Amino acid sequence: MANAESGTTQKSKVEEKIAVEDEKELDETSSCLYYRYVQVALLFFMMLFLFAIRNCFSVAIVAMTKNISSNPDVPTYTWTNQNIIISSFFWSYAALQFFAGHLAQTFGTRWFLFSTVLVNSVCCILIPFSAALLGGSGVMACRIMQGLFQGFMIPLVSNMLGRWAPIKETSTLNSVVFTGVYVGSISSYIITGYFSASSWGWPAAFYFFGSLGIVWCVFWLLYSAESPAHHTKISHIEKTYIQQSLGQHTDDLVSTRNIPWSAILTSLPYWSIVIAAIGESWGSTLLNSELPTYLSYAIGLDIQKSSVFTALPTVASLIVTLGCGPLASFAVNRGYISKINSRRFFHGYGSLALTVGLLVLPYLDDVTSIACVLTITVGSGSTVVCGHLINPVDISPRFAGVLMGFSNGAGQLVAILAPILVHFVVVDLTDKELWRIMFITAAVIIASTALFFIVFCKTERQWWDEGEKKETKSPPSGETNKAYEAEVTTT
C-alpha cells in the first residue's frame, strides 16, 4: 500500500514538473520569432500595397487633369467630375464588408485576401488604358472593382488576427499590421507625386504599385495559412500557445449557422464600435481623398509639394501607431491601466486630436502652420488603432471578422457621402470658406461618435462569442492558461 502511495506521489510530482515545463515553454514562445509573425508580416505588406493602390489615385488625378509632367506626351483629361470619380471607389467598398466576415467563417480567409490583392493590382495597371479608351467612365469602373474587393480587407484582417494573435500580443500585432496603412499611404503620395512630375508621367505610378501587388500574391500563396491548425510547419509549442490563449479547441471553421446574429445586433458594446467606425471612416475618407485637392487648389501648392505635405502627417501616424500598440500592451499587461480604459483613452485621445485639428486647419494660410497642424492632428489621431479598431477582437475573437465587416461596412457606407458632399458643397475648389464647412462637419461627426464609444464600449468577452451552441472556449478541466485568464478578467 505504501509503495502504491509512493508511486502515486512520484507520478504526481513528475506530472507537475512536466506541466510547469510546458507552461514555461508556452510563455517563452511568446518572445520568439515564430510563424505567427510571418502571417503578421504578410498582412502588413498586404495593407501597404492595398492602401498605396487606393490612395495613389487622389494624387494622380491632379496630374491626370492638369499638365504638370516634364513630358508633353503624357495624356491629360478635361474632367469636371473629379470628386465623383474619386468617390467611385467607396460606392462599392462598403458592399462586401457586411458579408466578408460571414463568407470567411464559411469558406476561409486565405483565398479571399488573395483575390482582393490580385483584382486590385490588375485594375491598378489597367487604369491608364481605361482612361485612354473609355475616359472617366473607364477609370470609375476600375475604381469600383477595386473598392468592391477591398471590402474584404479590414474584416478579414481582423479574422486572421483573431486566429493568430495571442491575447498578450493583440495590441502589438494589431498595430504592426495597421502600420501598413500608413506606410502604403506615404509611399503612394510621394512616389505618385514624383512619377507625375517626371517624364514617365502619372501612368507609371499605377504600373508600379500594381506590379508590387502581384508579387505579394506569390508570397501569400507560399507562406500564408488559414490558422495555426492549418499551418504545415508551425511548431506544436507555438500552435498550442496560440490556441490555448484564444480558447481554440477545434481545427474546423465556425459554421455560419452558429453565428448569433440577434445577440450581436442587439449588443450595445458592439454598436459603440459601429458608431466609432462611422466617425473614423468619415474623417479618414475626407482627408485621404480630398486633402491633395485642397492643398493644390485652395492653398496653391504644386503637386510635388502637395504630395509631400500629404505624406508628412502619415509619417507621424506611422510613428505613433508603431509606438501606441506596444505601449497599450505593456500598460495593460503590467496592470497600470485596465483594458477598457486603455481602449477609451487611445480612441478618445485620437478623436480629440482630429477634432481640434480639423477645426483649426481651414483658418490657416501659412504653409508651415498647415504642415504642423496636419502632422500633429493626423499623427495623434492614429491612436484609434488601439481603440475601436481592436475592440472586436476583445469582445469576440471568434467572430472578430464578422464584427469588423459589419462595423467597417457601416462606417464606409456613411463615409461615402464625404467626397460626394464635397462635390456639391465645394463648387469652387479654390474657395476656403466652402472647404471650411466640410472640415467643421467632419470635426462634429468625429467628436460625437467618439463620445458614444467611450461611454458604451466594453472589453469583456461577450457571452454570445461562444455561438448559439454554447461550445466551451475555456481550457480543459485541470489545465491553467494565464493568458486566457488575463484576457477574460482584465477590463
C-alpha positions in Angstrom: 0.0 0.0 0.0 2.8 2.4 0.9 4.6 1.5 -2.3 1.4 2.3 -4.3 1.1 5.7 -2.5 4.8 6.4 -3.0 4.4 5.6 -6.7 1.4 7.8 -7.0 3.2 10.7 -5.3 6.2 10.3 -7.6 3.9 10.2 -10.6 2.1 13.3 -9.4 5.5 15.1 -9.0 6.6 14.1 -12.5 3.3 15.3 -14.0 3.6 18.6 -12.1 7.1 19.1 -13.3 6.0 18.4 -16.9 3.1 20.8 -16.6 5.5 23.5 -15.2 7.9 22.9 -18.1 5.1 23.0 -20.7 3.8 26.3 -19.2 7.3 27.7 -19.3 7.7 26.7 -22.9 4.4 28.3 -23.8 5.4 31.5 -22.1 8.9 31.5 -23.8 7.4 31.0 -27.2 5.7 34.4 -27.0 9.0 36.1 -27.2 10.5 34.2 -30.1 10.2 34.7 -33.8 7.6 32.1 -34.9 5.1 31.6 -37.8 2.5 34.0 -36.3 5.0 36.8 -37.1 5.2 35.6 -40.7 1.5 35.9 -41.0 1.6 39.4 -39.5 4.4 40.4 -41.9 2.3 39.2 -44.9 -0.7 41.1 -43.6 1.4 44.2 -43.1 2.6 44.2 -46.7 -0.9 43.5 -47.9 -2.2 46.6 -46.1 0.7 48.6 -47.5 0.1 47.7 -51.1 -3.7 47.9 -51.0 -3.6 51.4 -49.4 -1.0 52.5 -51.8 -3.2 51.4 -54.7 -6.2 53.1 -53.1 -4.6 56.4 -52.2 -2.3 57.0 -55.2 -5.3 57.9 -57.3 -6.1 61.0 -55.1 -2.7 62.4 -56.1 -2.6 61.1 -59.7 -6.0 62.6 -60.6 -4.4 66.1 -60.1 -1.9 65.2 -62.8 -4.5 63.5 -65.0 -6.4 66.7 -65.2 -3.6 69.3 -65.2 -0.5 69.1 -67.4 2.4 69.1 -64.9 4.7 66.4 -66.3 8.1 67.3 -68.0 6.9 65.1 -70.8 4.4 66.8 -73.1 3.2 63.4 -74.4 1.7 62.3 -71.1 -2.1 62.4 -71.5 -4.3 64.7 -69.6 -8.1 64.9 -69.5 -10.7 67.6 -69.0 -13.0 66.0 -66.4 -15.3 68.2 -64.4 -16.5 65.5 -62.1 -13.2 64.7 -60.3 -14.8 64.3 -56.9 -17.4 61.9 -58.3 -14.6 59.8 -59.8 -12.7 59.8 -56.5 -15.7 58.8 -54.6 -16.5 55.9 -57.0 -14.1 53.7 -55.1 -16.3 54.0 -52.0 -19.5 53.3 -53.8 -18.8 49.5 -53.8 -16.3 49.5 -50.8 -19.0 49.0 -48.2 -21.0 46.4 -50.2 -19.0 43.3 -49.4 -17.9 44.3 -45.9 -21.2 43.3 -44.5 -20.8 39.7 -45.9 -17.0 39.4 -45.8 -16.7 38.0 -42.2 -19.7 35.7 -42.9 -18.1 34.3 -46.0 -14.7 33.9 -44.3 -16.3 31.9 -41.4 -17.7 29.5 -44.1 -15.0 29.3 -46.7 -11.9 30.6 -45.0 -9.9 33.8 -45.3 -6.8 33.0 -47.4 -8.3 32.9 -50.9 -10.5 36.0 -50.4 -7.4 38.0 -49.4 -5.5 36.7 -52.4 -8.4 37.7 -54.7 -8.5 41.1 -53.1 -4.9 42.0 -53.8 -4.9 40.3 -57.3 -8.0 42.2 -58.6 -6.8 45.5 -57.1 -3.4 45.1 -58.7 -4.7 44.2 -62.1 -7.3 47.1 -62.1 -4.5 49.5 -61.0 -2.4 48.5 -64.0 -5.5 48.9 -66.3 -6.4 52.4 -65.1 -4.2 54.3 -67.7 -5.6 52.1 -70.5 -9.2 52.6 -69.3 -8.7 56.4 -69.1 -7.4 56.4 -72.7 -10.1 54.2 -74.2 -13.2 55.0 -72.1 -12.4 58.2 -70.3 -13.7 58.9 -66.8 -16.2 56.1 -67.0 -13.5 53.5 -67.6 -11.5 54.8 -64.7 -14.6 54.7 -62.5 -15.2 51.1 -63.5 -11.7 50.1 -62.4 -12.1 52.0 -59.1 -15.5 50.5 -58.4 -13.9 47.0 -58.8 -11.1 47.9 -56.5 -13.4 49.2 -53.9 -15.6 46.1 -54.1 -12.8 43.7 -53.5 -11.1 45.9 -50.8 -14.3 45.4 -48.9 -12.8 42.0 -47.8 -9.6 43.7 -46.4 -10.4 45.1 -42.9 -12.9 42.4 -41.8 -10.6 39.5 -42.9 -7.5 41.1 -41.3 -9.4 41.1 -38.0 -10.4 37.5 -38.8 -6.8 36.5 -39.3 -5.6 38.3 -36.2 -8.4 36.7 -34.2 -6.9 33.3 -35.1 -3.2 34.1 -35.0 -2.6 36.8 -32.3 -2.3 35.6 -28.7 -4.1 37.7 -26.2 -1.0 39.2 -24.7 0.2 40.3 -28.1 -3.1 41.5 -29.6 -2.4 45.3 -29.3 1.2 45.0 -30.6 0.5 42.7 -33.6 -2.6 44.7 -34.5 -0.6 48.0 -34.6 2.1 46.4 -36.6 -0.4 45.2 -39.3 -2.1 48.6 -39.4 1.2 50.5 -39.8 0.9 49.1 -43.4 -1.9 51.6 -43.9 0.4 54.5 -43.2 3.5 53.1 -45.0 1.4 52.5 -48.0 -0.2 55.9 -47.9 3.2 57.6 -47.5 4.6 55.6 -50.4 1.7 56.4 -52.7 1.7 60.1 -52.0 5.5 60.6 -52.5 6.0 58.1 -55.3 2.9 59.2 -57.3 3.9 62.8 -56.9 7.4 62.0 -58.2 6.2 60.0 -61.2 3.5 62.6 -62.1 6.1 65.4 -62.3 8.7 63.2 -64.1 9.0 62.4 -67.8 7.3 59.0 -67.0 4.1 60.7 -66.0 1.3 59.6 -63.8 0.7 56.2 -65.6 4.0 54.9 -64.1 2.6 55.1 -60.6 -0.3 52.7 -61.4 2.1 50.3 -63.2 4.5 50.4 -60.2 2.0 49.7 -57.4 0.0 47.2 -59.4 3.2 45.1 -60.1 4.1 45.1 -56.4 0.7 43.8 -55.5 1.1 40.9 -57.9 4.5 40.0 -56.4 2.8 39.9 -53.0 0.2 37.4 -54.2 3.0 34.9 -54.9 4.4 35.2 -51.4 0.9 34.9 -49.9 0.3 31.6 -51.6 3.6 30.2 -50.5 3.7 31.3 -46.8 0.2 32.0 -45.5 -2.1 29.7 -43.6 -5.8 29.9 -42.5 -5.0 29.4 -38.8 -2.3 27.8 -36.6 -4.2 24.5 -37.0 -3.8 24.7 -40.8 -0.1 25.6 -40.9 2.1 22.7 -42.0 5.3 24.0 -40.5 4.3 25.6 -37.2 5.7 24.0 -34.1 3.5 22.2 -31.6 4.6 24.6 -28.9 3.6 27.7 -30.8 0.4 26.2 -32.1 -0.6 25.2 -28.5 0.3 28.6 -27.1 -1.9 30.4 -29.6 -4.8 28.1 -29.4 -4.9 28.0 -25.6 -4.5 31.7 -25.4 -7.5 32.2 -27.7 -9.5 29.3 -26.3 -9.4 27.5 -29.7 -10.3 23.8 -29.3 -11.3 22.9 -32.8 -9.5 23.0 -36.1 -12.7 23.5 -38.0 -14.1 26.8 -39.3 -17.2 28.1 -37.4 -20.4 27.4 -39.2 -22.3 30.5 -40.1 -25.4 28.8 -38.7 -23.8 29.2 -35.3 -23.3 33.0 -35.6 -25.6 34.6 -33.0 -26.8 37.4 -35.2 -29.6 38.6 -33.0 -27.3 38.8 -29.9 -24.6 40.7 -31.9 -27.0 43.2 -33.5 -28.6 44.0 -30.1 -25.3 44.3 -28.3 -24.7 47.9 -27.1 -20.9 47.4 -26.7 -20.8 46.3 -30.4 -22.9 49.2 -31.5 -20.4 51.5 -29.8 -17.8 50.0 -32.2 -20.1 50.6 -35.2 -20.7 54.2 -34.3 -17.0 54.8 -33.7 -16.2 53.3 -37.1 -18.6 55.8 -38.7 -16.8 58.8 -37.3 -13.3 57.4 -38.0 -14.2 56.5 -41.6 -15.7 59.9 -42.3 -12.5 61.7 -41.2 -10.1 59.3 -42.9 -12.1 59.3 -46.2 -12.3 63.1 -46.3 -8.5 63.5 -45.6 -7.3 60.7 -47.8 -9.4 61.5 -50.8 -9.7 65.3 -50.7 -6.6 66.6 -48.9 -4.4 66.6 -52.1 -7.1 68.6 -53.9 -7.5 71.0 -51.0 -3.7 71.7 -50.9 -3.4 72.0 -54.7 -6.4 74.3 -55.3 -7.3 76.1 -52.1 -3.7 76.5 -50.8 -2.0 76.7 -54.2 0.8 74.1 -53.8 2.2 72.3 -56.8 1.7 68.5 -57.0 5.1 67.5 -55.6 4.8 69.8 -52.6 1.2 68.8 -52.1 2.2 65.1 -52.2 4.9 65.7 -49.6 2.5 67.7 -47.4 0.0 64.9 -47.6 2.7 62.3 -46.7 4.1 64.2 -43.6 1.0 63.5 -41.4 1.1 59.9 -42.5 4.7 59.6 -41.4 3.7 60.9 -38.0 0.8 58.3 -38.0 3.3 55.6 -38.7 5.5 56.5 -35.8 2.6 56.9 -33.4 1.0 53.6 -34.5 4.2 51.7 -34.0 4.5 53.1 -30.5 1.0 53.0 -29.2 0.4 49.3 -29.8 3.4 48.1 -27.6 2.6 50.9 -25.1 -1.0 49.7 -24.8 0.1 46.1 -24.3 2.7 47.0 -21.8 0.4 49.2 -19.7 -2.4 46.6 -19.6 -0.2 43.6 -19.0 1.6 45.4 -16.2 -1.6 46.5 -14.6 -1.0 50.2 -15.0 -4.3 50.7 -16.7 -7.3 48.4 -17.3 -8.0 47.1 -20.8 -11.3 49.1 -21.1 -9.7 52.3 -20.0 -6.8 51.7 -22.5 -9.3 51.4 -25.3 -11.2 54.5 -24.2 -8.0 56.6 -23.8 -6.5 55.8 -27.1 -9.7 56.2 -29.1 -10.7 59.4 -27.2 -7.2 61.0 -27.5 -7.0 60.3 -31.2 -10.5 61.6 -31.9 -9.9 64.7 -29.8 -6.8 65.5 -31.8 -8.6 65.0 -35.1 -11.5 67.2 -34.0 -9.3 70.1 -32.9 -7.1 69.9 -36.0 -10.0 69.9 -38.4 -11.5 72.9 -36.7 -8.2 74.9 -36.9 -7.0 73.8 -40.4 -9.3 75.8 -42.6 -8.4 79.0 -40.8 -4.7 78.7 -41.6 -3.0 80.4 -44.6 0.7 79.9 -43.7 2.1 76.8 -45.4 4.4 75.9 -42.4 1.5 76.2 -39.9 -0.7 74.0 -42.1 2.0 71.3 -42.3 2.5 71.4 -38.5 -1.2 71.2 -37.7 -1.8 68.4 -40.2 1.2 66.4 -38.9 0.2 66.7 -35.2 -3.5 66.1 -36.0 -3.3 63.1 -38.2 -0.4 61.6 -36.3 -2.2 61.8 -32.9 -5.4 60.7 -34.5 -3.9 57.4 -35.4 -4.1 56.2 -31.8 -7.6 55.0 -32.6 -5.9 51.8 -33.9 -5.7 50.8 -30.2 -9.3 51.9 -29.6 -12.3 50.8 -31.6 -10.3 49.0 -34.3 -9.0 46.4 -31.9 -12.2 46.2 -29.8 -13.9 43.4 -31.9 -11.0 41.1 -31.0 -11.6 41.9 -27.4 -15.3 41.2 -27.2 -15.4 38.3 -29.7 -12.2 36.8 -31.1 -14.2 34.0 -32.6 -16.4 36.3 -34.7 -13.9 39.3 -35.0 -14.1 39.2 -38.8 -17.9 39.2 -38.8 -18.0 42.2 -36.4 -15.3 44.1 -38.2 -17.0 43.5 -41.5 -20.3 45.0 -40.4 -18.8 47.9 -38.4 -16.4 48.9 -41.1 -19.0 48.4 -43.8 -21.4 50.7 -41.9 -18.7 53.3 -41.5 -17.8 53.3 -45.1 -21.4 53.3 -46.2 -21.9 56.6 -44.4 -18.4 58.0 -45.2 -19.0 57.6 -48.9 -21.1 60.8 -48.6 -17.9 62.8 -47.7 -16.4 63.2 -51.2 -19.9 63.4 -52.7 -20.7 66.2 -50.3 -17.5 68.0 -51.3 -18.7 67.8 -54.9 -21.9 69.6 -54.1 -20.7 72.0 -51.4 -17.3 73.0 -52.6 -18.4 74.2 -56.0 -15.3 76.3 -56.3 -12.2 74.3 -55.3 -10.3 77.5 -54.5 -12.8 78.8 -52.0 -11.6 78.2 -48.5 -14.9 79.2 -47.0 -16.6 76.3 -48.7 -13.9 73.9 -47.6 -14.3 75.2 -44.0 -17.9 73.8 -44.0 -16.6 70.3 -44.8 -13.8 70.3 -42.1 -16.1 71.6 -39.4 -18.8 69.0 -40.3 -16.2 66.2 -40.1 -15.0 67.5 -36.6 -18.5 67.4 -35.2 -19.1 63.8 -36.5 -15.8 62.5 -35.1 -16.3 64.1 -31.7 -19.9 62.8 -31.2 -19.2 59.3 -32.4 -16.1 59.1 -30.1 -18.1 60.1 -27.1 -20.6 57.3 -27.8 -17.8 54.8 -27.9 -16.2 56.0 -24.7 -19.5 55.7 -22.8 -20.7 52.3 -24.1 -17.6 50.3 -25.1 -16.7 47.1 -23.3 -13.7 44.7 -23.3 -15.2 41.7 -21.6 -15.5 38.7 -23.9 -19.3 38.6 -24.7 -21.4 35.6 -23.8 -22.5 35.2 -27.4 -18.9 34.7 -28.6 -19.5 31.0 -27.8 -22.0 30.8 -30.6 -25.6 29.6 -30.3 -24.4 26.1 -29.5 -22.6 27.4 -26.4 -19.5 25.4 -27.1 -16.9 25.8 -24.3 -13.9 28.0 -25.2 -12.1 27.8 -21.8 -9.1 25.5 -21.3 -9.9 21.8 -20.5 -10.6 21.0 -16.9 -7.5 20.8 -14.8 -5.4 23.0 -17.1 -4.2 26.5 -16.4 -3.8 29.2 -19.0 -2.8 32.5 -17.6 -3.0 34.3 -20.9 -6.7 33.2 -21.3 -7.5 34.1 -17.7 -5.9 37.6 -18.1 -8.0 38.1 -21.2 -11.3 37.4 -19.6 -10.7 39.1 -16.3 -8.9 42.3 -17.2 -11.4 45.0 -18.0 
